[in-house]
Amino acid sequence: MAVAVGTAAIAIAAILYLGVSPSTPAFTDAQGDELTGSIAVLEKVELGGLDQWVLIRGADRTNPVLLWLHGGPGGAQMPFAHHLDAELEEHFVVVHWDQRGAGKSNHGGFDVQTMRLERYLDDARELITYLQGRLGQERMVLLGHSWGTRLGIELVQAHPEYFEAYIGVGQVVDHARATELAHAWLEETIDPDAAPEDWRTLQGIEIPAMRHSAYRKLNRLTDAYGGGLDLSMTEMARIVVRAPEYTVLDYLRLLRGMNRGGGPMHPGGQMEGFDFIRTIPEVEVPVYFFMGRNDHNTPLALAEEYSESLRAPHKEVVIFEHSAHLPFLAERERFAEEVIRVAGDGDL
């Protein structure tokens, strides 16, 4: 009985702390009145027959639109917005979208069979059309992170008319070669005497890691040795639980989506290879690759090679010297400065 009462008290405290009604705070002036011309909305949009959640925030709704495609699949960015976006929201209308199966869009009974690349691309195109009508702007800056860069580079290649510029953060380039580079780095990094279990795990991973289960093992090792996550899961959780846009149930949805990852996208567990150096050699919009020097999930060397060969109106690799795969967390101020500079370069 005492255990049950204690559990109930913890649950009530969590609900009171995390909230049950999602919202996003308005922009206000010095007197506390809502700032004229600003926008701060959290809303559902039907994309591909599924209600998906979108956060739209900007101090001036006439500023350029910055659409953020999160990583994963399943790694929603929306719960980090309150921590990361204050400076960006002064210069852009920042849009975060919880993609199908991620965060607030990971509904109960969600059909994982709809997790297909073409479906995500179609969802993105529908969202862009919606934003064009909602915000009255035809073109926007597209920012993708990790998995979101796969969507991003395909979108800018197919629909340059939608975009003023493209920013690929932790840009994916060639899946097979990325796993080869990560494996080689881990062989140099792991001491087999000090960490024999990790060494055995590494030696048991077939390279290139084209099976999803092998890729997950490689990723876990990469994170454990500092080549992926820039903050611990505990540190990131402390940020995420303060998001006013998320409720207790949303956090459960987020965890389910993160744990699922991209597994359902790979029939039979076999991952599809891609090589954008070969398949997307040219785009018609300015391209910026934002890469962490210490990123061994999406290696800097491949992004540099891709930038060298890519034909684009402008191309640039921006290196974050103190970051791995999450420069927006590791070097938050510089990250915002560089995104703002992109808008300045294009004179948006």
Secondary structure, DSSP 8 states (H G I E B T S, - for coil): -HHHHHHHHHHHHHHHHH-SS------B-TTS-B-TT-EEEEEEEEETTEEEEEEEEESSTTS-EEEEE-BTTTB--GGGHHHH-TTHHHHSEEEEE--TTSGGG--TT--GGG--HHHHHHHHHHHHHHHHHHH--S-EEEEEETHHHHHHHHHHHH-GGGEEEEEEET---BHHHHHHHHHHHHHHH--TTT-HHHHHHHHTS-SS--BHHHHHHHHHHHHHTTSS-SS-HHHHHHHHTT-TT--HHHHHHHHHHHHHTTGGGSGGGB----BHHHH--B-SS-EEEEEETT-TTTTHHHHHHHHHH-B-SSEEEEEETT-SS-HHHHTHHHHHHHHHHHHHHHT-
